[in-house]
Amino acid sequence: MKKKNREFQSSDLVKSFARIYGFEDKIIAIKIKDFLEDYLDENLFSEIDSVNLKEKILVIRIKSPLLKNDFRMRKSFFLKKFQHLEGEEKISDLLIL
């Protein structure tokens, strides 16, 4: 009997593991938080408290009222950016708290 040679990328293994144990949403939220870290400068990024995805709704908690207002004014811009990153089928709306 011939032994099967299986080669996987580490990212494929993580995605598979996430799918099995049901935390795909958390991985998407981490990717979006990484994007925001690159997109915003260090001081602005420190004002972001958390990023979560629940039932296709991305929830971003922001400490600073000014940054929160800026995100709310540009909600459609950020929503399209995040949908482009992860797909429209995974993110349907953006909630800024």
C-alpha positions as CSV (number, residue, x, y, z in Angstrom):
1,M,0.0,0.0,0.0
2,K,1.4,3.3,-1.1
3,K,1.6,6.1,1.6
4,K,-0.1,9.3,0.6
5,N,2.0,12.4,0.6
6,R,0.0,15.3,1.9
7,E,1.4,18.8,1.6
8,F,-0.6,21.7,3.0
9,Q,0.2,25.3,3.4
10,S,0.0,26.4,7.1
11,S,-2.7,28.9,6.2
12,D,-4.8,26.0,4.7
13,L,-4.4,24.1,8.0
14,V,-5.5,27.1,10.1
15,K,-8.5,27.7,7.9
16,S,-9.5,24.0,8.1
17,F,-9.1,24.0,11.9
18,A,-11.1,27.2,12.2
19,R,-13.9,25.7,10.0
20,I,-14.0,22.5,12.1
21,Y,-14.1,24.3,15.5
22,G,-16.3,27.2,14.3
23,F,-14.1,30.3,14.8
24,E,-13.8,31.4,11.2
25,D,-15.3,34.8,12.2
26,K,-12.5,35.4,14.7
27,I,-9.9,34.8,12.0
28,I,-11.6,37.3,9.7
29,A,-11.8,39.9,12.5
30,I,-8.0,39.4,13.2
31,K,-7.3,40.0,9.5
32,I,-9.3,43.2,9.5
33,K,-7.6,44.4,12.7
34,D,-4.2,43.8,11.0
35,F,-5.4,45.8,8.0
36,L,-6.5,48.6,10.3
37,E,-3.1,48.5,12.0
38,D,-1.4,49.0,8.6
39,Y,-4.0,51.6,7.4
40,L,-4.1,53.8,10.5
41,D,-1.1,55.4,12.2
42,E,0.0,54.1,15.6
43,N,-1.9,56.7,17.7
44,L,-5.2,56.2,15.9
45,F,-4.9,52.4,15.9
46,S,-4.3,52.5,19.7
47,E,-7.9,54.0,20.0
48,I,-9.4,50.9,18.5
49,D,-10.6,48.7,21.4
50,S,-11.8,45.6,19.6
51,V,-12.9,44.2,16.2
52,N,-15.4,41.3,16.1
53,L,-17.5,39.6,13.5
54,K,-20.9,38.3,14.6
55,E,-23.5,37.0,12.2
56,K,-21.9,38.8,9.2
57,I,-21.9,42.1,11.1
58,L,-18.5,43.6,11.7
59,V,-18.4,45.4,15.1
60,I,-15.6,47.8,15.8
61,R,-15.3,49.4,19.2
62,I,-13.5,52.7,19.3
63,K,-12.5,54.7,22.4
64,S,-12.0,58.1,20.9
65,P,-15.2,60.0,20.0
66,L,-13.4,61.8,17.2
67,L,-12.2,58.6,15.5
68,K,-15.6,57.0,16.1
69,N,-17.3,59.9,14.3
70,D,-14.8,59.7,11.4
71,F,-15.5,55.9,11.0
72,R,-19.2,56.5,11.1
73,M,-19.0,59.2,8.4
74,R,-16.9,57.0,6.2
75,K,-18.8,53.8,7.0
76,S,-19.6,52.9,3.4
77,F,-15.9,53.3,2.4
78,F,-14.7,51.0,5.2
79,L,-17.5,48.5,4.6
80,K,-16.5,48.2,0.9
81,K,-12.8,47.9,1.9
82,F,-13.5,45.1,4.3
83,Q,-15.8,43.3,1.9
84,H,-13.1,43.5,-0.8
85,L,-10.7,42.0,1.7
86,E,-12.9,39.1,2.9
87,G,-15.8,38.9,0.5
88,E,-19.3,40.3,0.5
89,E,-20.8,37.0,1.6
90,K,-18.8,37.1,4.9
91,I,-19.4,40.8,5.9
92,S,-22.9,42.3,5.3
93,D,-22.7,45.4,7.6
94,L,-20.4,47.5,9.8
95,L,-21.3,48.7,13.3
96,I,-19.2,51.3,15.0
97,L,-19.5,51.5,18.8
